[in-house]
Amino acid sequence: MQEHQDTDLLLQPHLEGQDYGAAAADGTQCPSVSVSRNSPTKRDCLVVAVLCFGNFINFIDWFIVPGILLDIQKYFGLSDGETGLLQTVFTLCYMLAAPIFGYLGDRYNRKIILGAGIFFWSGVTLGSSFITESHYRIFVLSRGLVGIGSASYSTIAPTIIADLFEEGKRTTVLSIFYIFIPVGSGCGYILAAGVAESTGDWHWAFRVTPCMGGLALLLLILLVPHRIPRRTAAHRARSISGTIRRGMPDEKPDVHRTANTTWCQDVGSLVQNCSFVCSSLGLTAMAFVTGALGVWMPLFLYRAQVVQGIVPPCLQESCNSSNSLIFGGITIGTGILGIIAGAEAARRLRKINNKADPLICATSMFISALCLYIALMVAQTNILSTFIFIAFGELFLSVNWAVVTDILLYVVTPRRQSTAIALQILVSHLLGDAGSPYLIGIISNAVQARKVPSLQWSFRSMQYSFVSCAFVGVLGGAFFLLTSFYIEEDRQEAQRL
């Protein structure tokens, strides 16, 4: 009987209440709890902890492949272009699935969707560890399927946080949630490289995170509400500085809403939101740069060290993974510092400038692009300086993660936020990191084809390819500057709806 009831939750829209763990399993209704809007409950904090853990695993799976890219390239005998295709397929499937999960997340039970996504991507990751060298296409397909599972999580989890917290607390909690993007990404490099080095077989790197995924699924079932109340516009369309249009009536606590418009109407409204469009294009530039750096930077650093004579060319079965370990550490450290610094800067500057968020994003993009360009230019002569400027480039990129999501949450009306997040994922990945790893690989192939194959030109080809990332970073900064012209008007419009 209970299985039939759970199935019905997916087949028809419903109003979400507050049933947790075992109470949801045996059909018992928990007492109605009025959550204080100013003081989050311990239960809310447990929910956030579970969502953060899932986000951590999600991004470990994203960056397992880049962490052992040299081993995979050698195992399957791939060119730079074919190697970049692995991450491109992953991201394409991720972005195409995101609008579907956004639509479902606005209308159906979000806990069930999250659980199904974790189970799916963990199972496919485990299966991919048994693929042999003669089945490269199946390996590519498996990465695409992992991307589909990941899309369910990245689309829906932030909206749950937005429903649990408001005002300045939402900024803090989102910052904590998004800290696990660089932390998970960095740990993906470290875990992949460490496991491959310790076992002598890179396949084992794909057998660790499925165990973590199983734990995340168990915690989701036990600790996350079976039904999560969706906030009204009066609560969720607040600016993060805590202001709200006076005279706006609050809804009764027991009344909850799901979207009552069509998907096409939601998209049409979002396209007319200039702040959403421009900030999404700025995020697209961020995705382009981070996607290219994430896949190719350890290999670029390795080639730079080979040219300088620091390390020998890889001729054995298990290649030197020290660059993945170092780059993973840089990603974790700069990610944590950048997100904390971005959230704190936004919190302080909003008090004196209502356009602070897009201006912070624009400034950080310009500085990041400059640091990346300098890192590329000094790579052949000074590897230490290269690491330092890459670290600063990643630091300023990380400043924007939580701030950009915050912009979306207060310029888009609550009933369209899952759809808005899904569209932002679609656009940022379609024009950003879906193509940038493959594009870098193709440019590198083209440059190498014009010269006699050599270690020098293997490095030069990657260096020339990466220059495009610096120019895209400048373009992203320009889009965030443009956002600042519309941010106040669109925030007020979201509060009225």
N, C-alpha and C positions, 0 to 999 in steps of 0.2 A: 504493500500500500504506500509506504514511504517512498519507494523508488518511483512509483507512478507520480507522486506529488512533486518530486524533484525534477522529473522529466517535464512536467507541465510548466515549471519555472522557465525552462528554455524555450518552450513552444509558444508562450503567450506573454505579453507585457504584464508586469505586475508592479505593485507598490511595495517598496522595500521598507521593512521594519528593522528590528534589532535582535535576531536570534543568533546565538553564538554556539560554536562547537557542539558539545553533547546535547544541549537543549534543542538545537536544530535537528540533530540526528533522531531523537526519539519523539519529535513532534511537540514537545513541551514548549509553551510560550514563556519566554523570560518576562519578568515584570517590566512594565514600561519605565524606561529610564530617561529622564530629562537631562541631557548632557549640557553642562555649563558651557556657554559659549566663550567664557573668559578663562576657565580652568579645565584643561583637558583631563580626562579620567585616566587611571592607570591602564584601563582596557584599551583606550585610544592609543596610548604609547606602545602597548604590546602589538597592536595592529601595525603601527608604523615600523616597529622592529622587524616584524615578519616581512613586510613589503620591502624594507631595505635589504634584508637577507636575500630575498628573491631577485632584487635588482643587482645585487652583488654577483650572484651566480649567473644571471643573464649576461652580464658583460664579461665575465670570465670566458663564457662560451664564445662570445664575439671574437675574442683575441687569442684564443688558443692557436689558431692557424698562423697568424703573424708571428707568434712566439717561436714557432719551429718552421718558419717559411723556407729556410735554406735546406732543411732536411726533406721537406715535402717536395720542393723543387727538384732536388736531386733524385728522390725516390721515384717520382713519376716521369722524370726527364723533361721538365717544362721550360719553356722560354719565359722571359719576363712578362710578356702579354698574357700567356696562358696562366701564369701564376697569379696575376692580378685579377683574372676572371673568377677565381675562387671567392674572393670577398665581394666582387660585383654581383654574382649570382645570389649570394647570401642577402645582400642589401636590397636587391631588386624584389626578391620574394618577401622580404620584411616590409618594404614600403607598399607593395601591392596588397598585402594582407591587412595593413593598418586601417584603411578606411572601413573594411568589413567589420573589424573588431570595434572600431569607433561607433559604428551604427548599432552593433549589438550591445555595446557597453552603455549607450544612452537609453536602452529600452529593456534589457534583460538582466538577469542576475549576474553581477560582476564576479562574485566569488567563484562560481562554477566555471566561468570563462577563464579566470586566472589559473585555477587548478588544472583544467584541461590543457592549457598552454604549457605549464611547467612539465606535466607528464609527457606531453608530446615531444617537446624539444630535448628533454633529458633522454628519452628512449632513442631518438634518432641519433643523438650524439654518441651514445653507447654503441649503437649499431655501426656507425661510421668507423669505429676503431678496428673493425674486422675486414675492411675493404683492402684488397690486394692491389699491387702495382699495375695490373692489367685492366683495372676497372676504374680508371680516372673519372669517367663520366658519371659513374654511380657516386663517387666521392663528391663531385660537384653538386649532384642532385641532393645529396644528404645535407650539404651546407645550405642549400635553398630551403629545405624543409625545416631546418633549425631556425632559419630566419622567420618563417611563418609562425612558429611557436613563440619566438621572442616578441613578435609584434603584438600579440595578445597582452603581454605583460606591460610593455612600455606605453601602450595606448591607454590602458584602464587604471593602472595603479596610481598615477598622479591625481586622477579625479576622485579617488577614494580619500586621499590625503586632503584634497580641497574640501571635501564634505565633512571632515573631522575637525578642521581648524580654520581659523579666520584671522584677519588683521595681520599683525606682525608675527604671530605664531606660525602662520602658514608659510611665511618666508623662511623662518628658521627650520621648520620641518622639511620643506621642500629642499632646502640647502643640504640637510642631512641625507635626504633621499638621493639627491644628485651627486653627493660626494662619492657614492658607491659606483658611479660611472667610471671616474678615473681609478678608483681603488680596485674595482673589479677588472677593469682593462689592464692595469698594471699587474695585478695578480694573475691574469690570464697569460701574460708574457712569462712571468716568473714560474708559474706552475708548469706551463708547457715545456719551457727550457729545462727546468729542474728535473721534472719527471723523465724527459727524454735523455738527459745526461746520466741520471742515476740508473735507469733501466737499459740504456743503449738502444731503445726502440721507441720512436716518437708516437707509435700507436697508443701507448699507455697513457699519454696525456689526455686522450679522449675518454678515459675510463674512470676519472676521478670525479668530475662535476656531476655525472648522473647520480652518484651517491648523495651528493649535496642537494641535488634537485629533489630526491626522494624525501630528505629531511624537510626541505622547504614546503613540499606538498603536505606533509603531515602537520607542520605548524600552521599552515593555512587552514586546514580542516578544523583544527582544534581551537585556534585563537582568533581567527578573523570572523566577523559577524556573517551569518548566513544571509542576512538582509541588512543593507546599509542605507540609512536614510539619506536621501538627496536633499541638499540645501536649496533654499529658495534664492531668488535673485537678491533679496534684501540682505542675505547673509554672505553669498559667495561673490557678488559683484562689487564688494567693497574694494576700494583701493587698499594697497598693503599698508599705507600710512595710517589707515584706520578711519578714514572719512567716509561718510555715506550721505547721500542726498537726504535732506531733512524732509519729513512728511511722507516718506515711503512707508506704507503699512507693512508690518511684519506678518508673515503667515503663522497660523497656529502650528504648534510643535508637532501635532499628530497628522498634519496634512503633508503629503509628499508628492512630488511630481516627477513624471518622466516626460520625455519629449513628445509633443503632440503635433509636430510638423513633419513634413516629408523630408527625406534626405536632400532632395534637390532644393527645397526651400532653405534648408540650413546652409548648404553650400553657397547659394545665391546671396544670402545675407553676409556670409563670411568674406566673400570676394569683394563686397562693397566696404568692408572694414579695412581702411588704409593702414592702420597700425598693425593689424594682424598680417596683412599681405607683406608689408615692408619688413617687419621683424622676422617673418618666415623666410624671406629672401636673405636677410642677414644671417639667419641660422643656417641656411643652405650653404652659404660661403664658409661658415664654421665647419659644417659637415664635410665639405669638399676637402678642406685643409686637414682636419683630424683624420678623415678616412685615408688620405694619402700617407700622412705621417705614420698612422697606426700600422699600416700594412708594410710599408717600404723602408721606414727609417732604420730598423735594426740591420737590414741588408745593406742599406746605403752606408751606414757606419762601418760595417764589416769590409765593404769594398774600399772605403777610404783608408782603413787600417792596412789592408793588403797593399795598396799603392804606396803608403808610407813605410812599408816593411815591418810594421808592428806585429802583424800575424801572418802566417803562411796561407796560401790558397787551400781551400777545403778539398782534400782528395780522399779522405776516409769516409766510412759510412755515417758516423755521427759527427756533425760539424760543430765548431766552436759556437757556444750559445751565450757567451758572456755579454754580448751587446743586447740581447733580449733581456737578460737579467738586469742590466744597468738601465736600459730604457724603461723597463717595467717599474723599477724603483723611482725613476724620474717622473713617470706618469702618475704614480700614487702620490708622491710628495707634492708635486706642483698642482695636482688635481685638488687635493684637500685644501692646500693654502689658497689656491685661486678661488674656489667656491666659497670658502669662509670669507675671504677678503671681498669678493663681489657682493655677497649678501650684506656684510657689514657696511660697505661703502654705500650700497643702495639704501639701507635703513637710515643712515645718517644724512645722506644728500637729499633724500625725498622730503625732509623737513624744510629744506630751503629752496628746493627746485622740483616742481612737479614733473619735469622732463628728465629727471636724473637717470632713470633706468636706461633709456636708449642712448643717452650720452655716455654712460659708463661702458655700454657695449661697444659703441663706436670707437672710443678711445682705446679700449683694450685690443680691438681688432687691428687698429693701425700699428700699435706698438708690437703686437705679436708678429705681424707681417714683416716689420723691419728686423726683428730678432731672427726670424727664420731665414731671411735673405742673407744676413751676415753669417749665420751658421753654415749656409751652403757655400759661401765664398771662401771661408777659412778651413773647410773640411780637409783639403788636400795637404795643408801645411801644419795645422795644429788641431789635433783631435780633441784636446782638453777644452779649447775655446769653443769647438763645435758643440760639445756636450753642454757647456754653460749657456750658450745662446739658444740651443734647443730647449733647455729647461725653462728659460725666460719666455720663449715663444709659447710653450705649453701652459705656463703659468697664466699668461694673459688671456689665452684662449679659454681656460677653465673658469675665469672670472664670470663668463657670460651664462653658464649653463642654467643655474637657478633663476637668474634675473630674466632671461628670455621666457622661461615658462611662467614666471610671475606676470610678465607683461600680458601673455595670452589670457591668464586667469582673470585679470581685471578689465580687459577690453572686449571680452567675449561673454555674452550672457550665459548663465550656468547651464541651461538646457541644451546648449550647443557645444559645450566644452570638450566632450569626448570626441565629437566629430571634428572640432577644430584641431585638437591634438593629433588626430589621425591624419587630417589633411596636411598639417605641418610636417608630420613624419613623411608623408608621401612626397611632398614637394622637396623637402630638404634632402631626402635620400635620392630621389629621382635625378635632381640636378646637382647633388653633392657627392656623398661618399659611395653612391651606387656606381658611379662612373669614374671617379677619380683614381682608384687603384688600377683599374684597367687602362685608363688613359695614360697614366704614368708609365705603365708597362709597355704600351704601344709606342709612345714617344721614345722610350729607351731602346726598344727594338729597332725603330727607324734610324736613330742616331748610330747605333752599333752597325747597322747594315751598310752605312756609308763609309766605314773604315775597316781596315784589317782587324780581326778580333784580337783584343789584347786586354790585359788587366786595367791599363790606363783608360781605355775607352769604355770598358765595362763600368768604371766609376764615373767617367765624364757623362755618359749617357743618362745615368740616374741623376746626376747633378743638374744637368740642363732640364730634365723633366720636372724636377722639383721647383724650379724657378716659377713655374705657372702658379704654384700654391701661394707664393708671396703676393702676386698680383690679384688673385682671387680674394685674399685676405683684405686687401685695400678696398676692393669692391664691396665686401661685406660691411666694412666700416661705413661706407657711403650709404648703404641701405639703412643702417641703424640711425645715422644722422637724419635721414628722411623720415624715419619713424617718429622722431622727436617733434616734427611739425604737426602730427595728427593725434598724438597720444592723449592729450587732455580731452579733446572732443569725443574720441571713441570711448574713453573711460566713463564719461558722463552718460553717453548713450547706453552703455551696458548697465549702468545703475538704474536707468529709467525703465528698462525692459523687464 
